[in-house]
C-alpha cells in the first residue's frame, strides 16, 4: 500500500500525445484527486519558489525574463537537447515535486489519488504508487495529434516521440494499460472499467439526462450539480441554443470536452437552466463557459452556480478562481463583486501559475475576474 493510510495511489504515465491528461481528467470525474506532477515541477522554480535560485545558479542569469521569472522556453530548449542539463534540472525539481505531492495528498479528502508524470517510472514517485497505469497509442496517432494540436511538423513530432523512453517498456510494467486511439466513448469505457476494478463497489451511477423542454420561470427552487457524460445531449442543446449557434455542440463534442473540463449544471425545479464549463489545472480554477437562460433570476442562479464551482474546486485544492465571462455578463460588476470577484489583468495576479492560466484563457471579447480561494499554497515563495 501507499505511504498514506486510507489512500490508494495511481501512478499515471505514458509518452507524449497518448492521452495522459485526458485519462487523469476522467478519473477526476469519477471521484479521484489528481495531481499533475509535471505542472508542479514548473512551480518549483517559479520566481521566489524553493528551486528558483538553484536553477539560476546552475544554468545562468540569461534565463531570467524582464519580470524576473525564468524563461521556460529557453530552459526547455537547453535541457531537451542536453541529457546532462536535464539531469541537473530534475535533481533540483524532483525532490520539491515530491514534497508538494505529499502535501497535496495529505490534505486531500478523496481516497483515490492519481499522480500524472511523464517520467513517473524513472523517479521516486513510482515507489509511492499502488498501481501503475500507462496510456498507449500507435505512433501514427501520436504524430497526428502533435501536428494538429501543437502545430509541429511531421519531422518535429517524430523527433519528440523518439526522444522519450520506450513506450513498450512502460506498457510492460503497467498494472493497467489504457489504449487511446481517439474515441472518447471507448476511452471512457476503459477508464470506467479499470476504476471499478481497483475501487470495489465504486458508485458509477450517473444521473439521467436532464430535459430542457419546458421554459424556465423566475419562481421555484434552484440547485446545482456536477454534470456527467450522460448529460451530454442536454449540455450540447443548451450551449448551441443559448450561444445562438456560434457554438454548435453535439453529443460527441461535449463528450470530447469532458476530457478537458467539467460542467456544473444549474437547475430550476429540476430542469436545467444554465451551466458553467470549468476545470482545475495546476491548482487554478478556470471557468470559461457560462450559459444561463434569459428569464431566470440572474443574481440567484449565478451565485449558486459559481459557489458550487468554488466548492468543487476546494475539494481539488484550487488556490485561485479565474472566470472569463463574455459580453453582458461581464458588465454585471456589482453582482460579481457581491460574490467576491474583481476585474484584473494577468500581470497583476502575482503568482506565475495564476498568470499563465489567465493568459492562456483570456481572449478578445472576454474579461478576467479573479478571486483567491486559499492562502496556504504549495511551493509558495520563500
C-alpha positions in Angstrom: 0.0 0.0 0.0 1.0 3.6 -0.3 2.7 5.8 2.3 -0.6 7.4 3.2 -3.1 5.3 5.3 -6.6 5.2 3.7 -5.3 6.4 0.3 -4.9 4.4 -2.9 -2.4 6.0 -5.3 -2.5 5.5 -9.0 0.7 6.5 -10.9 -0.3 7.6 -14.5 2.2 7.8 -17.2 2.7 7.3 -20.9 4.6 9.0 -23.7 3.7 12.3 -25.4 0.3 12.5 -27.1 -1.0 9.3 -25.7 -3.8 11.0 -23.7 -2.5 11.0 -20.1 -4.2 14.2 -19.2 -7.5 13.2 -20.6 -7.4 10.0 -18.6 -6.5 11.9 -15.5 -9.5 14.2 -16.0 -11.8 11.2 -16.4 -10.5 9.8 -13.2 -11.2 13.1 -11.6 -14.8 12.9 -12.9 -15.1 9.5 -11.2 -14.0 10.9 -7.8 -10.2 10.8 -7.6 -8.0 13.6 -6.6 -5.5 14.2 -9.4 -2.0 15.7 -9.4 -0.1 16.9 -12.5 3.5 16.4 -11.3 4.9 18.0 -14.5 3.0 21.2 -13.8 4.2 21.2 -10.2 7.8 21.0 -11.5 7.3 24.4 -13.2 6.0 25.8 -10.0 9.1 24.5 -8.2 11.4 27.1 -10.0 8.9 30.0 -10.3 10.2 33.3 -9.0 10.7 33.1 -5.3 9.9 29.4 -5.1 12.4 26.9 -3.5 14.0 25.9 -6.8 14.3 29.3 -8.4 17.8 30.2 -7.2 19.1 26.7 -7.8 18.1 26.8 -11.4 19.6 30.3 -11.9 22.9 29.2 -10.2 23.1 26.0 -12.3 22.1 27.4 -15.7 22.8 31.2 -15.6 21.0 34.5 -15.3 20.5 34.6 -19.1 17.3 32.6 -18.4 15.7 35.3 -16.4 13.0 37.4 -18.2 12.3 41.1 -17.6 9.7 40.2 -15.0 12.2 38.2 -13.0 10.7 34.8 -13.9 12.7 32.0 -15.5 12.0 31.7 -19.3 10.7 28.2 -19.5 11.0 28.1 -23.3 14.8 28.9 -23.1 15.2 26.4 -20.3 13.3 23.7 -22.2 15.4 24.2 -25.3 18.5 23.8 -23.2 17.6 20.7 -21.3 15.8 18.8 -24.1 18.9 18.7 -26.1 21.3 18.1 -23.3 20.9 15.0 -21.1 23.3 16.3 -18.5 21.4 19.5 -18.2 18.1 17.6 -18.0 19.6 15.5 -15.1 20.6 18.7 -13.3 17.2 20.2 -13.6 15.5 17.0 -12.5 17.8 16.8 -9.5 16.5 20.3 -8.5 12.8 19.9 -9.3 12.0 16.2 -8.4 12.6 16.5 -4.6 10.4 19.6 -4.5 7.7 18.0 -6.5 7.8 15.0 -4.2 7.3 17.3 -1.2 4.5 19.2 -2.8 2.8 15.9 -3.8 3.0 14.7 -0.2 1.3 18.0 1.0 -1.5 17.7 -1.6 -2.1 14.0 -0.8 -2.2 14.5 3.0 -4.8 17.3 2.8 -6.9 15.6 0.1 -10.3 14.2 1.1 -10.5 11.7 -1.7 -9.5 8.1 -1.0 -8.1 7.6 -4.6 -5.1 9.8 -5.7 -3.8 10.0 -9.3 -0.3 11.3 -10.0 0.4 12.0 -13.6 4.0 12.3 -14.6 5.8 11.8 -17.9 8.8 10.3 -16.0 7.0 8.6 -13.3 8.8 5.3 -13.7 12.3 6.9 -13.7 11.8 8.8 -10.4 10.9 8.3 -6.7 7.2 8.9 -7.3 6.9 5.4 -8.6 7.7 4.0 -5.2 4.6 5.6 -3.6 2.1 4.2 -6.1 -0.1 1.2 -5.5 -1.0 0.8 -9.2 0.8 1.9 -12.4 -1.4 3.0 -15.3 0.0 3.6 -18.8 -1.7 5.3 -21.7 -0.8 3.9 -25.0 -1.4 4.9 -28.7 0.0 3.9 -32.1 2.9 6.2 -33.2 1.0 7.5 -36.2 -1.8 8.7 -33.9 0.8 10.4 -31.7 2.2 12.1 -34.7 -1.2 13.3 -36.0 -2.1 14.7 -32.6 1.2 16.6 -32.3 0.8 18.1 -35.7 -2.9 19.0 -35.2 -2.8 20.2 -31.5 0.7 21.6 -31.2 1.5 22.8 -34.7 4.6 20.6 -35.1 5.9 19.5 -38.4 5.9 15.7 -39.0 9.7 15.6 -38.5 9.4 17.6 -35.3 6.7 15.3 -34.0 8.8 12.1 -34.8 11.8 13.7 -33.1 9.8 14.5 -29.9 8.4 11.0 -29.7 11.7 9.3 -30.2 13.4 11.5 -27.6 11.3 9.8 -24.9 11.9 6.4 -23.3 10.4 3.4 -25.0 6.6 3.2 -24.7 6.8 -0.6 -24.8 8.9 -0.5 -21.7 6.2 1.4 -19.8 3.5 -0.9 -21.0 5.5 -3.9 -19.9 5.4 -2.8 -16.2 1.9 -1.4 -16.2 -0.9 -2.8 -14.0 -3.4 -1.1 -16.2 -2.9 -0.2 -19.9 -5.4 2.3 -21.4 -5.3 2.3 -25.2 -6.3 5.7 -26.6 -7.0 5.6 -30.3 -9.2 8.7 -30.4 -12.7 7.6 -29.4 -13.8 9.3 -26.2 -16.5 6.8 -25.7 -14.2 3.8 -25.9 -11.6 5.6 -23.7 -14.3 6.4 -21.1 -15.4 2.7 -21.0 -11.8 1.5 -20.4 -11.2 4.0 -17.6 -14.6 3.3 -16.0 -13.9 -0.5 -16.1 -10.4 0.0 -14.6 -11.8 2.3 -11.9 -14.3 -0.4 -10.9 -11.5 -2.9 -10.8 -9.4 -1.0 -8.3 -12.2 0.6 -6.3 -14.5 -2.2 -5.1 -18.1 -1.1 -5.0 -17.3 2.2 -6.8 -20.6 4.0 -7.4 -20.6 4.8 -11.1 -24.3 5.5 -11.3 -24.8 8.8 -13.3 -27.9 10.9 -13.4 -30.2 10.6 -16.4 -30.1 13.3 -19.0 -31.8 16.4 -17.8 -34.6 17.7 -20.0 -34.9 21.4 -21.1 -38.2 21.3 -22.9 -40.3 23.4 -20.6 -39.5 27.1 -20.3 -37.9 28.3 -17.1 -39.6 30.8 -14.8 -38.3 33.1 -12.1 -40.2 31.2 -9.4 -39.1 27.9 -8.0 -36.1 26.2 -6.3 -32.6 26.5 -7.8 -30.0 23.8 -7.3 -26.6 22.9 -8.8 -24.9 19.7 -9.5 -22.0 18.4 -11.5 -22.7 17.3 -15.0 -21.9 13.7 -16.2 -21.3 12.3 -19.6 -24.9 11.1 -19.6 -26.0 14.7 -19.6 -24.1 15.4 -22.9 -27.2 15.8 -25.0 -28.7 18.4 -22.7 -25.4 20.3 -22.4 -25.0 20.3 -26.2 -28.5 21.6 -26.8 -28.2 24.3 -24.2 -24.9 25.7 -25.4 -25.9 25.6 -29.0 -29.2 27.4 -28.3 -28.0 30.0 -25.8 -24.9 30.8 -27.9 -27.4 31.4 -30.8 -25.5 28.9 -32.9 -22.0 30.4 -32.5 -21.1 27.3 -30.5 -22.6 24.4 -32.3 -22.2 21.5 -30.0 -23.0 17.8 -30.4 -23.0 14.9 -28.0 -19.7 13.8 -29.4 -18.1 17.3 -29.0 -19.4 17.6 -25.4 -18.0 14.1 -24.7 -14.7 15.2 -26.0 -14.7 18.3 -23.8 -15.3 16.1 -20.8 -11.6 15.1 -21.3 -10.6 18.7 -20.6 -13.2 20.2 -18.3 -16.1 19.6 -16.0 -19.7 21.0 -16.3 -21.7 22.4 -13.4 -25.4 22.5 -14.1 -27.9 24.9 -12.6 -31.5 23.6 -12.3 -34.8 25.3 -11.6 -37.3 22.9 -10.3 -35.1 20.0 -11.6 -34.9 21.4 -15.1 -31.6 22.6 -16.5 -31.5 26.4 -17.0 -27.8 27.0 -17.2 -24.3 25.7 -16.8 -20.6 26.6 -16.3 -17.8 24.9 -18.0 -14.7 24.8 -15.7 -11.5 23.0 -14.9 -8.9 22.9 -12.1 -5.4 22.7 -13.7 -2.2 23.3 -11.8 -4.3 24.3 -8.8 -6.1 27.1 -10.6 -9.8 27.1 -11.4 -10.7 28.4 -14.8 -14.4 28.9 -15.7 -14.5 29.6 -19.4 -18.2 28.9 -20.3 -21.2 30.4 -18.6 -24.6 30.0 -20.2 -27.9 30.9 -18.5 -31.5 31.1 -19.7 -32.7 34.7 -20.1 -35.8 34.5 -18.0 -34.3 33.4 -14.7 -33.2 35.2 -11.6 -29.7 36.0 -12.8 -28.3 37.0 -9.4 -29.6 33.9 -7.6 -28.7 31.5 -10.3 -25.2 32.8 -10.9 -24.4 32.9 -7.2 -25.5 29.3 -6.7 -23.7 28.2 -9.8 -20.3 29.9 -9.0 -20.4 28.9 -5.3 -20.9 25.3 -6.3 -17.9 25.5 -8.8 -15.9 27.0 -5.9 -16.9 24.2 -3.5 -16.0 21.6 -6.1 -12.7 23.4 -6.7 -11.9 23.5 -3.0 -12.1 19.7 -3.0 -9.4 19.8 -5.7 -7.4 22.2 -3.6 -7.6 25.1 -6.0 -5.7 28.2 -4.9 -7.5 30.8 -7.1 -10.6 31.1 -9.3 -10.5 32.8 -12.7 -13.7 33.5 -14.6 -13.8 34.7 -18.2 -17.4 36.0 -18.8 -18.5 37.4 -22.1 -20.5 40.4 -23.2 -23.3 41.5 -20.9 -22.5 39.0 -18.2 -19.0 40.6 -17.8 -20.6 44.0 -17.1 -22.5 42.8 -14.0 -19.8 44.4 -11.8 -21.9 44.7 -8.7 -23.1 41.1 -9.0 -19.5 39.8 -9.4 -18.4 42.0 -6.5 -21.2 40.5 -4.4 -19.7 37.0 -4.8 -16.2 38.1 -4.3 -14.7 38.7 -7.7 -12.9 41.7 -9.2 -11.7 42.6 -12.6 -8.0 42.0 -13.1 -5.3 41.7 -15.8 -3.0 38.6 -15.9 0.1 40.6 -14.9 -1.4 41.8 -11.7 -2.1 38.3 -10.3 1.3 38.0 -8.7 1.7 34.2 -8.9 3.2 32.8 -12.1 0.9 29.8 -12.3 -2.1 32.1 -12.0 -0.8 34.4 -14.6 -0.1 31.6 -17.0 -3.6 30.2 -16.6 -5.1 33.7 -17.2 -3.0 34.4 -20.2 -3.9 31.1 -21.8 -7.6 31.5 -21.4 -8.1 35.3 -21.9 -9.2 36.2 -25.4 -10.7 39.1 -27.3 -14.2 39.8 -26.1 -14.0 38.3 -22.6 -13.0 39.7 -19.2 -10.8 38.3 -16.4 -12.4 38.1 -13.0 -10.3 36.9 -10.0 -10.8 35.5 -6.5 -8.2 33.9 -4.3 -9.6 30.7 -2.7 -6.8 29.8 -0.3 -3.7 31.2 1.3 -1.7 28.0 2.1 -0.2 27.5 -1.4 2.2 24.7 -2.2 5.6 25.6 -3.4 4.9 29.2 -2.2 7.6 31.9 -2.4 10.3 31.8 0.3 
